[in-house]
Amino acid sequence: MLFPARVKYRKYQRGKRRGLAVRGSSVSFGEYAIKTLENVWIKSSQIEAARIILSRRINRGGKLWIRIFPDKSITKHPAEARMGKGKGEVDTWVAVVKRGAILFEMGGIPEDYARASFRLISYKLPCKTMFVTRRK
């Protein structure tokens, strides 16, 4: 699971999920990428599941870049706990992803294989996605 080694503040407020991605919205490293079409939180377990699928599909034939990192903590109270008593403990870590952000990039493989690989991980992600290629 991905999570930061250390953070300035352990517990964050929830914030708003809106806006367009300005940074990280173009294919920078590889030839093919998957782009999100919604504002969403992506859990570290979902990123890990997608990473495992892509690394097995590449099988040392290409290169993979993960463009997101879960650096926001999500807290949760235990079940059947009474109200109050402060904010709950850290439950999971998420990456805050804005609409239009690149999630994963791949290079060194054929386009149809990359398209099929990204279709497999789109089932694991909690948002609508789109396959994009580098502009030439």
N, CA, C and O atoms as CSV, one atom per row, in Angstrom:
chain,resi,resn,atom,element,x,y,z
A,1,MET,N,N,0.832,-1.190,0.000
A,1,MET,CA,C,0.000,0.000,0.000
A,1,MET,C,C,0.872,1.248,0.000
A,1,MET,O,O,1.912,1.304,0.657
A,2,LEU,N,N,0.432,2.222,-0.735
A,2,LEU,CA,C,1.138,3.495,-0.781
A,2,LEU,C,C,0.609,4.422,0.307
A,2,LEU,O,O,-0.601,4.525,0.508
A,3,PHE,N,N,1.512,5.089,1.002
A,3,PHE,CA,C,1.161,6.162,1.919
A,3,PHE,C,C,2.430,6.946,2.212
A,3,PHE,O,O,3.529,6.404,2.095
A,4,PRO,N,N,2.298,8.209,2.588
A,4,PRO,CA,C,3.500,9.015,2.800
A,4,PRO,C,C,4.285,8.582,4.021
A,4,PRO,O,O,3.717,8.079,4.991
A,5,ALA,N,N,5.591,8.780,3.969
A,5,ALA,CA,C,6.455,8.418,5.090
A,5,ALA,C,C,6.164,9.301,6.297
A,5,ALA,O,O,6.118,8.816,7.428
A,6,ARG,N,N,5.969,10.589,6.061
A,6,ARG,CA,C,5.586,11.497,7.129
A,6,ARG,C,C,4.824,12.660,6.531
A,6,ARG,O,O,5.045,13.034,5.379
A,7,VAL,N,N,3.927,13.229,7.316
A,7,VAL,CA,C,3.123,14.360,6.877
A,7,VAL,C,C,3.172,15.454,7.937
A,7,VAL,O,O,3.470,15.193,9.103
A,8,LYS,N,N,2.880,16.666,7.520
A,8,LYS,CA,C,2.906,17.774,8.463
A,8,LYS,C,C,1.740,17.658,9.447
A,8,LYS,O,O,1.910,17.857,10.650
A,9,TYR,N,N,0.554,17.335,8.921
A,9,TYR,CA,C,-0.628,17.151,9.770
A,9,TYR,C,C,-1.190,15.766,9.519
A,9,TYR,O,O,-1.319,15.336,8.373
A,10,ARG,N,N,-1.524,15.069,10.598
A,10,ARG,CA,C,-1.975,13.687,10.505
A,10,ARG,C,C,-3.400,13.576,9.974
A,10,ARG,O,O,-3.716,12.645,9.234
A,11,LYS,N,N,-4.265,14.525,10.350
A,11,LYS,CA,C,-5.679,14.473,9.975
A,11,LYS,C,C,-6.054,15.721,9.194
A,11,LYS,O,O,-5.788,16.843,9.626
A,12,TYR,N,N,-6.681,15.512,8.027
A,12,TYR,CA,C,-7.083,16.601,7.158
A,12,TYR,C,C,-8.592,16.763,7.165
A,12,TYR,O,O,-9.326,15.834,7.504
A,13,GLN,N,N,-9.055,17.963,6.783
A,13,GLN,CA,C,-10.484,18.141,6.530
A,13,GLN,C,C,-10.793,17.584,5.150
A,13,GLN,O,O,-9.895,17.380,4.333
A,14,ARG,N,N,-12.082,17.341,4.899
A,14,ARG,CA,C,-12.465,16.636,3.685
A,14,ARG,C,C,-12.249,17.457,2.417
A,14,ARG,O,O,-11.752,16.927,1.423
A,15,GLY,N,N,-12.610,18.732,2.430
A,15,GLY,CA,C,-12.421,19.571,1.253
A,15,GLY,C,C,-13.488,19.343,0.205
A,15,GLY,O,O,-14.417,18.563,0.413
A,16,LYS,N,N,-13.356,20.023,-0.921
A,16,LYS,CA,C,-14.312,19.928,-2.026
A,16,LYS,C,C,-13.692,19.164,-3.186
A,16,LYS,O,O,-12.495,19.271,-3.450
A,17,ARG,N,N,-14.527,18.392,-3.876
A,17,ARG,CA,C,-14.063,17.664,-5.052
A,17,ARG,C,C,-14.600,18.366,-6.287
A,17,ARG,O,O,-15.646,17.987,-6.813
A,18,ARG,N,N,-13.888,19.389,-6.757
A,18,ARG,CA,C,-14.330,20.086,-7.952
A,18,ARG,C,C,-13.144,20.759,-8.616
A,18,ARG,O,O,-12.077,20.904,-8.020
A,19,GLY,N,N,-13.349,21.170,-9.869
A,19,GLY,CA,C,-12.301,21.854,-10.609
A,19,GLY,C,C,-11.655,20.957,-11.655
A,19,GLY,O,O,-11.866,19.744,-11.677
A,20,LEU,N,N,-10.874,21.574,-12.509
A,20,LEU,CA,C,-10.162,20.873,-13.574
A,20,LEU,C,C,-8.690,20.751,-13.221
A,20,LEU,O,O,-8.130,21.622,-12.555
A,21,ALA,N,N,-8.071,19.683,-13.663
A,21,ALA,CA,C,-6.635,19.497,-13.452
A,21,ALA,C,C,-5.876,20.364,-14.442
A,21,ALA,O,O,-6.076,20.257,-15.652
A,22,VAL,N,N,-5.014,21.214,-13.931
A,22,VAL,CA,C,-4.156,22.022,-14.789
A,22,VAL,C,C,-2.791,21.346,-14.879
A,22,VAL,O,O,-2.257,21.135,-15.968
A,23,ARG,N,N,-2.233,21.009,-13.709
A,23,ARG,CA,C,-0.990,20.254,-13.676
A,23,ARG,C,C,-1.304,18.774,-13.854
A,23,ARG,O,O,-2.329,18.288,-13.375
A,24,GLY,N,N,-0.429,18.069,-14.535
A,24,GLY,CA,C,-0.584,16.623,-14.689
A,24,GLY,C,C,-1.713,16.227,-15.600
A,24,GLY,O,O,-2.310,15.166,-15.416
A,25,SER,N,N,-2.030,17.068,-16.598
A,25,SER,CA,C,-3.144,16.757,-17.485
A,25,SER,C,C,-2.699,16.378,-18.894
A,25,SER,O,O,-3.536,16.218,-19.781
A,26,SER,N,N,-1.396,16.231,-19.110
A,26,SER,CA,C,-0.904,15.818,-20.427
A,26,SER,C,C,0.072,14.657,-20.270
A,26,SER,O,O,0.683,14.477,-19.217
A,27,VAL,N,N,0.205,13.875,-21.335
A,27,VAL,CA,C,1.103,12.719,-21.332
A,27,VAL,C,C,2.535,13.239,-21.379
A,27,VAL,O,O,2.931,13.896,-22.342
A,28,SER,N,N,3.311,12.945,-20.335
A,28,SER,CA,C,4.652,13.525,-20.219
A,28,SER,C,C,5.773,12.515,-20.389
A,28,SER,O,O,6.818,12.848,-20.947
A,29,PHE,N,N,5.580,11.280,-19.918
A,29,PHE,CA,C,6.678,10.328,-19.857
A,29,PHE,C,C,6.540,9.207,-20.880
A,29,PHE,O,O,7.489,8.927,-21.613
A,30,GLY,N,N,5.391,8.568,-20.944
A,30,GLY,CA,C,5.190,7.433,-21.833
A,30,GLY,C,C,4.544,7.831,-23.144
A,30,GLY,O,O,4.496,9.007,-23.504
A,31,GLU,N,N,4.047,6.823,-23.852
A,31,GLU,CA,C,3.365,7.054,-25.121
A,31,GLU,C,C,1.854,7.017,-24.950
A,31,GLU,O,O,1.133,7.707,-25.672
A,32,TYR,N,N,1.359,6.209,-23.991
A,32,TYR,CA,C,-0.070,6.036,-23.784
A,32,TYR,C,C,-0.395,6.281,-22.315
A,32,TYR,O,O,0.430,6.043,-21.433
A,33,ALA,N,N,-1.610,6.759,-22.071
A,33,ALA,CA,C,-1.991,7.075,-20.691
A,33,ALA,C,C,-3.487,6.870,-20.500
A,33,ALA,O,O,-4.248,6.734,-21.457
A,34,ILE,N,N,-3.883,6.853,-19.225
A,34,ILE,CA,C,-5.302,6.808,-18.874
A,34,ILE,C,C,-5.607,8.071,-18.082
A,34,ILE,O,O,-4.903,8.424,-17.136
A,35,LYS,N,N,-6.684,8.746,-18.500
A,35,LYS,CA,C,-7.056,10.051,-17.953
A,35,LYS,C,C,-8.421,9.921,-17.298
A,35,LYS,O,O,-9.293,9.215,-17.804
A,36,THR,N,N,-8.608,10.606,-16.167
A,36,THR,CA,C,-9.886,10.549,-15.471
A,36,THR,C,C,-10.844,11.601,-16.017
A,36,THR,O,O,-10.419,12.670,-16.454
A,37,LEU,N,N,-12.136,11.293,-15.990
A,37,LEU,CA,C,-13.170,12.195,-16.480
A,37,LEU,C,C,-14.047,12.723,-15.352
A,37,LEU,O,O,-15.054,13.383,-15.605
A,38,GLU,N,N,-13.666,12.432,-14.094
A,38,GLU,CA,C,-14.439,12.867,-12.938
A,38,GLU,C,C,-13.503,13.310,-11.821
A,38,GLU,O,O,-12.339,12.913,-11.776
A,39,ASN,N,N,-14.026,14.138,-10.922
A,39,ASN,CA,C,-13.299,14.479,-9.702
A,39,ASN,C,C,-13.554,13.375,-8.691
A,39,ASN,O,O,-14.704,13.027,-8.425
A,40,VAL,N,N,-12.493,12.825,-8.128
A,40,VAL,CA,C,-12.666,11.631,-7.297
A,40,VAL,C,C,-11.501,11.473,-6.336
A,40,VAL,O,O,-10.418,12.017,-6.553
A,41,TRP,N,N,-11.741,10.717,-5.266
A,41,TRP,CA,C,-10.680,10.245,-4.385
A,41,TRP,C,C,-10.358,8.820,-4.807
A,41,TRP,O,O,-11.265,7.997,-4.924
A,42,ILE,N,N,-9.104,8.517,-5.035
A,42,ILE,CA,C,-8.694,7.151,-5.374
A,42,ILE,C,C,-7.889,6.605,-4.202
A,42,ILE,O,O,-6.861,7.169,-3.826
A,43,LYS,N,N,-8.366,5.501,-3.628
A,43,LYS,CA,C,-7.713,4.904,-2.463
A,43,LYS,C,C,-6.383,4.277,-2.848
A,43,LYS,O,O,-6.151,3.936,-4.008
A,44,SER,N,N,-5.517,4.133,-1.856
A,44,SER,CA,C,-4.213,3.520,-2.109
A,44,SER,C,C,-4.362,2.066,-2.527
A,44,SER,O,O,-3.544,1.562,-3.296
A,45,SER,N,N,-5.388,1.384,-2.037
A,45,SER,CA,C,-5.605,-0.015,-2.427
A,45,SER,C,C,-6.028,-0.121,-3.889
A,45,SER,O,O,-5.682,-1.092,-4.562
A,46,GLN,N,N,-6.768,0.860,-4.387
A,46,GLN,CA,C,-7.169,0.856,-5.794
A,46,GLN,C,C,-5.975,1.150,-6.699
A,46,GLN,O,O,-5.854,0.570,-7.778
A,47,ILE,N,N,-5.102,2.041,-6.267
A,47,ILE,CA,C,-3.878,2.323,-7.027
A,47,ILE,C,C,-2.998,1.080,-7.066
A,47,ILE,O,O,-2.421,0.753,-8.103
A,48,GLU,N,N,-2.897,0.397,-5.950
A,48,GLU,CA,C,-2.071,-0.817,-5.870
A,48,GLU,C,C,-2.638,-1.930,-6.760
A,48,GLU,O,O,-1.881,-2.633,-7.429
A,49,ALA,N,N,-3.962,-2.091,-6.769
A,49,ALA,CA,C,-4.586,-3.113,-7.623
A,49,ALA,C,C,-4.314,-2.828,-9.095
A,49,ALA,O,O,-4.018,-3.744,-9.863
A,50,ALA,N,N,-4.414,-1.567,-9.488
A,50,ALA,CA,C,-4.133,-1.189,-10.874
A,50,ALA,C,C,-2.661,-1.387,-11.204
A,50,ALA,O,O,-2.326,-1.843,-12.297
A,51,ARG,N,N,-1.775,-1.046,-10.263
A,51,ARG,CA,C,-0.344,-1.219,-10.487
A,51,ARG,C,C,0.024,-2.679,-10.702
A,51,ARG,O,O,0.840,-2.996,-11.566
A,52,ILE,N,N,-0.578,-3.569,-9.916
A,52,ILE,CA,C,-0.288,-5.002,-10.053
A,52,ILE,C,C,-0.724,-5.500,-11.424
A,52,ILE,O,O,0.016,-6.234,-12.079
A,53,ILE,N,N,-1.915,-5.110,-11.865
A,53,ILE,CA,C,-2.409,-5.543,-13.179
A,53,ILE,C,C,-1.483,-5.049,-14.292
A,53,ILE,O,O,-1.110,-5.815,-15.181
A,54,LEU,N,N,-1.114,-3.762,-14.237
A,54,LEU,CA,C,-0.281,-3.206,-15.305
A,54,LEU,C,C,1.120,-3.795,-15.305
A,54,LEU,O,O,1.677,-4.063,-16.369
A,55,SER,N,N,1.699,-4.002,-14.123
A,55,SER,CA,C,3.060,-4.555,-14.087
A,55,SER,C,C,3.083,-5.995,-14.583
A,55,SER,O,O,4.063,-6.418,-15.196
A,56,ARG,N,N,2.027,-6.749,-14.332
A,56,ARG,CA,C,1.961,-8.118,-14.856
A,56,ARG,C,C,1.746,-8.111,-16.363
A,56,ARG,O,O,2.278,-8.966,-17.071
A,57,ARG,N,N,0.965,-7.145,-16.862
A,57,ARG,CA,C,0.710,-7.074,-18.300
A,57,ARG,C,C,1.963,-6.632,-19.062
A,57,ARG,O,O,2.218,-7.107,-20.168
A,58,ILE,N,N,2.734,-5.734,-18.478
A,58,ILE,CA,C,3.947,-5.255,-19.156
A,58,ILE,C,C,4.985,-6.366,-19.226
A,58,ILE,O,O,5.610,-6.574,-20.266
A,59,ASN,N,N,5.168,-7.088,-18.106
A,59,ASN,CA,C,6.054,-8.252,-18.075
A,59,ASN,C,C,7.453,-7.937,-18.596
A,59,ASN,O,O,7.992,-8.667,-19.427
A,60,ARG,N,N,8.034,-6.850,-18.103
A,60,ARG,CA,C,9.392,-6.414,-18.438
A,60,ARG,C,C,9.557,-6.019,-19.901
A,60,ARG,O,O,10.681,-5.948,-20.397
A,61,GLY,N,N,8.452,-5.761,-20.600
A,61,GLY,CA,C,8.557,-5.383,-22.004
A,61,GLY,C,C,8.458,-3.890,-22.230
A,61,GLY,O,O,8.881,-3.395,-23.275
A,62,GLY,N,N,7.910,-3.171,-21.281
A,62,GLY,CA,C,7.736,-1.731,-21.417
A,62,GLY,C,C,8.038,-1.045,-20.102
A,62,GLY,O,O,8.713,-1.604,-19.238
A,63,LYS,N,N,7.530,0.180,-19.953
A,63,LYS,CA,C,7.759,0.949,-18.736
A,63,LYS,C,C,6.429,1.533,-18.263
A,63,LYS,O,O,5.564,1.886,-19.064
A,64,LEU,N,N,6.291,1.625,-16.940
A,64,LEU,CA,C,5.063,2.104,-16.320
A,64,LEU,C,C,5.376,3.305,-15.439
A,64,LEU,O,O,6.355,3.293,-14.692
A,65,TRP,N,N,4.549,4.341,-15.524
A,65,TRP,CA,C,4.650,5.515,-14.654
A,65,TRP,C,C,3.326,5.687,-13.923
A,65,TRP,O,O,2.260,5.690,-14.539
A,66,ILE,N,N,3.404,5.831,-12.598
A,66,ILE,CA,C,2.224,6.114,-11.780
A,66,ILE,C,C,2.266,7.606,-11.469
A,66,ILE,O,O,3.202,8.076,-10.822
A,67,ARG,N,N,1.270,8.349,-11.920
A,67,ARG,CA,C,1.302,9.801,-11.824
A,67,ARG,C,C,0.560,10.352,-10.611
A,67,ARG,O,O,0.535,11.567,-10.417
A,68,ILE,N,N,-0.044,9.497,-9.789
A,68,ILE,CA,C,-0.773,9.966,-8.608
A,68,ILE,C,C,-0.197,9.310,-7.364
A,68,ILE,O,O,0.397,8.234,-7.430
A,69,PHE,N,N,-0.382,9.974,-6.228
A,69,PHE,CA,C,0.104,9.428,-4.967
A,69,PHE,C,C,-0.895,9.758,-3.864
A,69,PHE,O,O,-1.350,10.897,-3.765
A,70,PRO,N,N,-1.246,8.771,-3.028
A,70,PRO,CA,C,-2.217,9.020,-1.953
A,70,PRO,C,C,-1.574,9.750,-0.769
A,70,PRO,O,O,-0.879,9.134,0.040
A,71,ASP,N,N,-1.804,11.046,-0.672
A,71,ASP,CA,C,-1.195,11.834,0.387
A,71,ASP,C,C,-2.221,12.496,1.302
A,71,ASP,O,O,-1.858,13.330,2.131
A,72,LYS,N,N,-3.485,12.141,1.164
A,72,LYS,CA,C,-4.542,12.700,2.020
A,72,LYS,C,C,-5.081,11.589,2.904
A,72,LYS,O,O,-5.472,10.530,2.412
A,73,SER,N,N,-5.101,11.830,4.211
A,73,SER,CA,C,-5.602,10.809,5.143
A,73,SER,C,C,-7.107,10.947,5.297
A,73,SER,O,O,-7.642,12.055,5.328
A,74,ILE,N,N,-7.780,9.814,5.393
A,74,ILE,CA,C,-9.220,9.764,5.630
A,74,ILE,C,C,-9.424,9.111,6.992
A,74,ILE,O,O,-8.911,8.021,7.246
A,75,THR,N,N,-10.174,9.780,7.867
A,75,THR,CA,C,-10.386,9.277,9.217
A,75,THR,C,C,-11.748,8.620,9.325
A,75,THR,O,O,-12.644,8.876,8.521
A,76,LYS,N,N,-11.892,7.768,10.332
A,76,LYS,CA,C,-13.144,7.053,10.516
A,76,LYS,C,C,-13.289,6.677,11.983
A,76,LYS,O,O,-12.336,6.227,12.620
A,77,HIS,N,N,-14.495,6.867,12.508
A,77,HIS,CA,C,-14.786,6.419,13.869
A,77,HIS,C,C,-15.050,4.920,13.852
A,77,HIS,O,O,-15.502,4.404,12.830
A,78,PRO,N,N,-14.786,4.199,14.937
A,78,PRO,CA,C,-15.128,2.772,14.968
A,78,PRO,C,C,-16.642,2.566,14.961
A,78,PRO,O,O,-17.402,3.471,15.307
A,79,ALA,N,N,-17.066,1.385,14.570
A,79,ALA,CA,C,-18.492,1.064,14.543
A,79,ALA,C,C,-19.060,1.085,15.965
A,79,ALA,O,O,-18.376,0.709,16.917
A,80,GLU,N,N,-20.301,1.521,16.101
A,80,GLU,CA,C,-21.029,1.571,17.369
A,80,GLU,C,C,-20.375,2.485,18.396
A,80,GLU,O,O,-20.514,2.266,19.599
A,81,ALA,N,N,-19.658,3.515,17.925
A,81,ALA,CA,C,-19.085,4.493,18.843
A,81,ALA,C,C,-20.070,5.648,18.998
A,81,ALA,O,O,-20.760,6.015,18.047
A,82,ARG,N,N,-20.132,6.210,20.184
A,82,ARG,CA,C,-21.032,7.335,20.408
A,82,ARG,C,C,-20.504,8.580,19.710
A,82,ARG,O,O,-19.318,8.689,19.400
A,83,MET,N,N,-21.418,9.512,19.473
A,83,MET,CA,C,-21.039,10.753,18.796
A,83,MET,C,C,-20.131,11.595,19.698
A,83,MET,O,O,-20.153,11.473,20.923
A,84,GLY,N,N,-19.346,12.440,19.062
A,84,GLY,CA,C,-18.443,13.294,19.815
A,84,GLY,C,C,-17.097,12.635,20.021
A,84,GLY,O,O,-16.713,11.752,19.255
A,85,LYS,N,N,-16.387,13.049,21.034
A,85,LYS,CA,C,-15.072,12.499,21.398
A,85,LYS,C,C,-14.016,12.748,20.329
A,85,LYS,O,O,-13.053,11.989,20.215
A,86,GLY,N,N,-14.193,13.813,19.545
A,86,GLY,CA,C,-13.136,14.206,18.611
A,86,GLY,C,C,-13.161,13.477,17.282
A,86,GLY,O,O,-14.042,12.662,17.010
A,87,LYS,N,N,-12.172,13.790,16.465
A,87,LYS,CA,C,-12.074,13.213,15.126
A,87,LYS,C,C,-11.550,11.785,15.226
A,87,LYS,O,O,-10.732,11.479,16.093
A,88,GLY,N,N,-12.023,10.917,14.341
A,88,GLY,CA,C,-11.629,9.513,14.359
A,88,GLY,C,C,-10.181,9.312,13.948
A,88,GLY,O,O,-9.495,10.254,13.551
A,89,GLU,N,N,-9.730,8.068,14.050
A,89,GLU,CA,C,-8.352,7.731,13.686
A,89,GLU,C,C,-8.222,7.565,12.169
A,89,GLU,O,O,-9.212,7.344,11.473
A,90,VAL,N,N,-6.994,7.672,11.672
A,90,VAL,CA,C,-6.727,7.546,10.236
A,90,VAL,C,C,-7.074,6.132,9.795
A,90,VAL,O,O,-6.584,5.149,10.352
A,91,ASP,N,N,-7.936,6.054,8.775
A,91,ASP,CA,C,-8.410,4.762,8.282
A,91,ASP,C,C,-7.700,4.375,6.985
A,91,ASP,O,O,-7.251,3.237,6.841
A,92,THR,N,N,-7.598,5.299,6.055
A,92,THR,CA,C,-6.991,4.999,4.765
A,92,THR,C,C,-6.379,6.269,4.183
A,92,THR,O,O,-6.569,7.364,4.714
A,93,TRP,N,N,-5.652,6.108,3.098
A,93,TRP,CA,C,-5.031,7.230,2.399
A,93,TRP,C,C,-5.576,7.289,0.987
A,93,TRP,O,O,-5.746,6.257,0.339
A,94,VAL,N,N,-5.854,8.504,0.504
A,94,VAL,CA,C,-6.407,8.675,-0.838
A,94,VAL,C,C,-5.606,9.706,-1.613
A,94,VAL,O,O,-4.932,10.561,-1.039
A,95,ALA,N,N,-5.697,9.602,-2.938
A,95,ALA,CA,C,-5.146,10.617,-3.829
A,95,ALA,C,C,-6.310,11.460,-4.320
A,95,ALA,O,O,-7.289,10.923,-4.838
A,96,VAL,N,N,-6.215,12.770,-4.163
A,96,VAL,CA,C,-7.247,13.670,-4.654
A,96,VAL,C,C,-6.971,13.903,-6.137
A,96,VAL,O,O,-5.940,14.469,-6.501
A,97,VAL,N,N,-7.904,13.462,-6.998
A,97,VAL,CA,C,-7.700,13.515,-8.439
A,97,VAL,C,C,-8.771,14.407,-9.051
A,97,VAL,O,O,-9.965,14.197,-8.837
A,98,LYS,N,N,-8.335,15.404,-9.814
A,98,LYS,CA,C,-9.272,16.291,-10.491
A,98,LYS,C,C,-9.544,15.802,-11.911
A,98,LYS,O,O,-8.769,15.034,-12.481
A,99,ARG,N,N,-10.649,16.257,-12.461
A,99,ARG,CA,C,-11.058,15.858,-13.802
A,99,ARG,C,C,-10.002,16.277,-14.819
A,99,ARG,O,O,-9.578,17.432,-14.840
A,100,GLY,N,N,-9.582,15.345,-15.655
A,100,GLY,CA,C,-8.576,15.611,-16.672
A,100,GLY,C,C,-7.168,15.231,-16.281
A,100,GLY,O,O,-6.240,15.435,-17.065
A,101,ALA,N,N,-6.976,14.680,-15.081
A,101,ALA,CA,C,-5.637,14.313,-14.624
A,101,ALA,C,C,-5.225,12.962,-15.198
A,101,ALA,O,O,-6.050,12.063,-15.355
A,102,ILE,N,N,-3.935,12.832,-15.508
A,102,ILE,CA,C,-3.378,11.565,-15.977
A,102,ILE,C,C,-3.096,10.693,-14.754
A,102,ILE,O,O,-2.460,11.146,-13.803
A,103,LEU,N,N,-3.571,9.433,-14.776
A,103,LEU,CA,C,-3.381,8.519,-13.653
A,103,LEU,C,C,-2.157,7.628,-13.855
A,103,LEU,O,O,-1.280,7.565,-12.992
A,104,PHE,N,N,-2.101,6.945,-14.990
A,104,PHE,CA,C,-1.006,6.022,-15.297
A,104,PHE,C,C,-0.535,6.271,-16.719
A,104,PHE,O,O,-1.317,6.664,-17.585
A,105,GLU,N,N,0.760,6.036,-16.953
A,105,GLU,CA,C,1.321,6.115,-18.304
A,105,GLU,C,C,2.125,4.852,-18.584
A,105,GLU,O,O,2.704,4.253,-17.678
A,106,MET,N,N,2.152,4.455,-19.867
A,106,MET,CA,C,2.931,3.290,-20.277
A,106,MET,C,C,3.651,3.611,-21.577
A,106,MET,O,O,3.176,4.409,-22.385
A,107,GLY,N,N,4.782,2.990,-21.764
A,107,GLY,CA,C,5.545,3.165,-22.993
A,107,GLY,C,C,6.286,1.894,-23.364
A,107,GLY,O,O,6.486,1.016,-22.526
A,108,GLY,N,N,6.693,1.799,-24.627
A,108,GLY,CA,C,7.464,0.655,-25.086
A,108,GLY,C,C,6.645,-0.569,-25.418
A,108,GLY,O,O,7.195,-1.668,-25.499
A,109,ILE,N,N,5.325,-0.414,-25.615
A,109,ILE,CA,C,4.443,-1.529,-25.966
A,109,ILE,C,C,3.519,-1.078,-27.090
A,109,ILE,O,O,3.371,0.124,-27.308
A,110,PRO,N,N,2.892,-2.007,-27.811
A,110,PRO,CA,C,1.963,-1.626,-28.882
A,110,PRO,C,C,0.713,-0.936,-28.336
A,110,PRO,O,O,0.331,-1.145,-27.185
A,111,GLU,N,N,0.083,-0.114,-29.173
A,111,GLU,CA,C,-1.072,0.670,-28.733
A,111,GLU,C,C,-2.267,-0.205,-28.369
A,111,GLU,O,O,-2.934,0.060,-27.368
A,112,ASP,N,N,-2.553,-1.234,-29.149
A,112,ASP,CA,C,-3.716,-2.080,-28.844
A,112,ASP,C,C,-3.536,-2.832,-27.520
A,112,ASP,O,O,-4.506,-3.062,-26.796
A,113,TYR,N,N,-2.305,-3.211,-27.212
A,113,TYR,CA,C,-2.016,-3.887,-25.938
A,113,TYR,C,C,-2.172,-2.911,-24.774
A,113,TYR,O,O,-2.702,-3.276,-23.725
A,114,ALA,N,N,-1.711,-1.671,-24.955
A,114,ALA,CA,C,-1.865,-0.648,-23.916
A,114,ALA,C,C,-3.336,-0.319,-23.704
A,114,ALA,O,O,-3.773,-0.142,-22.567
A,115,ARG,N,N,-4.097,-0.235,-24.780
A,115,ARG,CA,C,-5.530,0.057,-24.678
A,115,ARG,C,C,-6.257,-1.043,-23.909
A,115,ARG,O,O,-7.117,-0.756,-23.078
A,116,ALA,N,N,-5.912,-2.304,-24.185
A,116,ALA,CA,C,-6.530,-3.431,-23.471
A,116,ALA,C,C,-6.121,-3.446,-21.999
A,116,ALA,O,O,-6.931,-3.771,-21.130
A,117,SER,N,N,-4.870,-3.097,-21.723
A,117,SER,CA,C,-4.400,-3.067,-20.339
A,117,SER,C,C,-5.104,-1.982,-19.538
A,117,SER,O,O,-5.500,-2.214,-18.396
A,118,PHE,N,N,-5.263,-0.811,-20.119
A,118,PHE,CA,C,-5.945,0.280,-19.420
A,118,PHE,C,C,-7.435,-0.009,-19.259
A,118,PHE,O,O,-8.050,0.445,-18.295
A,119,ARG,N,N,-8.016,-0.751,-20.182
A,119,ARG,CA,C,-9.420,-1.141,-20.034
A,119,ARG,C,C,-9.582,-2.059,-18.818
A,119,ARG,O,O,-10.581,-1.966,-18.104
A,120,LEU,N,N,-8.607,-2.947,-18.578
A,120,LEU,CA,C,-8.672,-3.834,-17.416
A,120,LEU,C,C,-8.594,-3.055,-16.103
A,120,LEU,O,O,-9.317,-3.374,-15.158
A,121,ILE,N,N,-7.737,-2.047,-16.028
A,121,ILE,CA,C,-7.637,-1.318,-14.764
A,121,ILE,C,C,-8.767,-0.319,-14.584
A,121,ILE,O,O,-9.026,0.117,-13.462
A,122,SER,N,N,-9.449,0.054,-15.667
A,122,SER,CA,C,-10.568,0.984,-15.513
A,122,SER,C,C,-11.691,0.355,-14.697
A,122,SER,O,O,-12.480,1.068,-14.077
A,123,TYR,N,N,-11.768,-0.984,-14.691
A,123,TYR,CA,C,-12.772,-1.673,-13.865
A,123,TYR,C,C,-12.445,-1.550,-12.379
A,123,TYR,O,O,-13.345,-1.619,-11.542
A,124,LYS,N,N,-11.173,-1.370,-12.044
A,124,LYS,CA,C,-10.747,-1.278,-10.649
A,124,LYS,C,C,-10.846,0.145,-10.092
A,124,LYS,O,O,-10.778,0.337,-8.878
A,125,LEU,N,N,-11.004,1.137,-10.963
A,125,LEU,CA,C,-10.995,2.531,-10.533
A,125,LEU,C,C,-12.421,3.038,-10.300
A,125,LEU,O,O,-13.348,2.584,-10.970
A,126,PRO,N,N,-12.612,3.977,-9.356
A,126,PRO,CA,C,-13.947,4.441,-8.994
A,126,PRO,C,C,-14.457,5.598,-9.858
A,126,PRO,O,O,-15.334,6.345,-9.425
A,127,CYS,N,N,-13.923,5.757,-11.071
A,127,CYS,CA,C,-14.329,6.882,-11.906
A,127,CYS,C,C,-14.311,6.470,-13.375
A,127,CYS,O,O,-13.747,5.440,-13.744
A,128,LYS,N,N,-14.940,7.300,-14.200
A,128,LYS,CA,C,-14.882,7.091,-15.638
A,128,LYS,C,C,-13.516,7.538,-16.132
A,128,LYS,O,O,-12.980,8.540,-15.659
A,129,THR,N,N,-12.950,6.800,-17.082
A,129,THR,CA,C,-11.618,7.108,-17.583
A,129,THR,C,C,-11.616,7.119,-19.104
A,129,THR,O,O,-12.576,6.694,-19.746
A,130,MET,N,N,-10.508,7.619,-19.673
A,130,MET,CA,C,-10.365,7.715,-21.107
A,130,MET,C,C,-8.922,7.379,-21.487
A,130,MET,O,O,-7.987,7.768,-20.787
A,131,PHE,N,N,-8.744,6.668,-22.580
A,131,PHE,CA,C,-7.418,6.329,-23.103
A,131,PHE,C,C,-6.907,7.499,-23.949
A,131,PHE,O,O,-7.617,7.986,-24.829
A,132,VAL,N,N,-5.683,7.948,-23.685
A,132,VAL,CA,C,-5.097,9.053,-24.456
A,132,VAL,C,C,-3.692,8.660,-24.910
A,132,VAL,O,O,-3.044,7.809,-24.301
A,133,THR,N,N,-3.236,9.291,-25.987
A,133,THR,CA,C,-1.895,9.052,-26.500
A,133,THR,C,C,-1.137,10.380,-26.517
A,133,THR,O,O,-1.727,11.454,-26.401
A,134,ARG,N,N,0.170,10.278,-26.664
A,134,ARG,CA,C,1.022,11.482,-26.705
A,134,ARG,C,C,0.828,12.163,-28.049
A,134,ARG,O,O,0.749,11.512,-29.091
A,135,ARG,N,N,0.754,13.489,-28.003
A,135,ARG,CA,C,0.613,14.241,-29.251
A,135,ARG,C,C,1.962,14.332,-29.946
A,135,ARG,O,O,2.987,14.556,-29.301
A,136,LYS,N,N,1.958,14.161,-31.248
A,136,LYS,CA,C,3.212,14.163,-31.984
A,136,LYS,C,C,3.391,15.434,-32.747
A,136,LYS,O,O,4.401,15.607,-33.429
